[in-house]
Amino acid sequence: MNNMFFKEVVELQKNYETLVECKCLTKKAMCELCIPFRDKYNLTDLQTLRIARKEMYLSEMISLAEMGE
């Protein structure tokens, strides 16, 4: 299993929370945060947003990580 994927998920979620808390969540900020992660792991926009917002179950993330291996 790809441990780096899960480390980057945690980082993505922390950065997303920071944007929300500081009221800096603009479309540009969201794109700068999510697009590199999305492209690196070949995800859809929806999958990436669900991960960032903590709306995706761990089992789904495991499936994504295994598909990327």
ChimeraX attribute file (.defattr): number of C-alpha atoms within 10 A of each C-alpha:
attribute: neighborCount
match mode: 1-to-1
recipient: residues
	/A:1	12
	/A:2	12
	/A:3	9
	/A:4	10
	/A:5	19
	/A:6	15
	/A:7	10
	/A:8	12
	/A:9	18
	/A:10	15
	/A:11	13
	/A:12	21
	/A:13	19
	/A:14	14
	/A:15	16
	/A:16	22
	/A:17	16
	/A:18	13
	/A:19	16
	/A:20	12
	/A:21	10
	/A:22	8
	/A:23	9
	/A:24	13
	/A:25	15
	/A:26	11
	/A:27	9
	/A:28	9
	/A:29	12
	/A:30	16
	/A:31	14
	/A:32	11
	/A:33	17
	/A:34	19
	/A:35	16
	/A:36	11
	/A:37	18
	/A:38	17
	/A:39	12
	/A:40	10
	/A:41	15
	/A:42	14
	/A:43	15
	/A:44	12
	/A:45	14
	/A:46	10
	/A:47	17
	/A:48	22
	/A:49	20
	/A:50	14
	/A:51	21
	/A:52	23
	/A:53	14
	/A:54	16
	/A:55	11
	/A:56	14
	/A:57	10
	/A:58	12
	/A:59	9
	/A:60	12
	/A:61	16
	/A:62	15
	/A:63	11
	/A:64	17
	/A:65	17
	/A:66	12
	/A:67	10
	/A:68	14
	/A:69	8
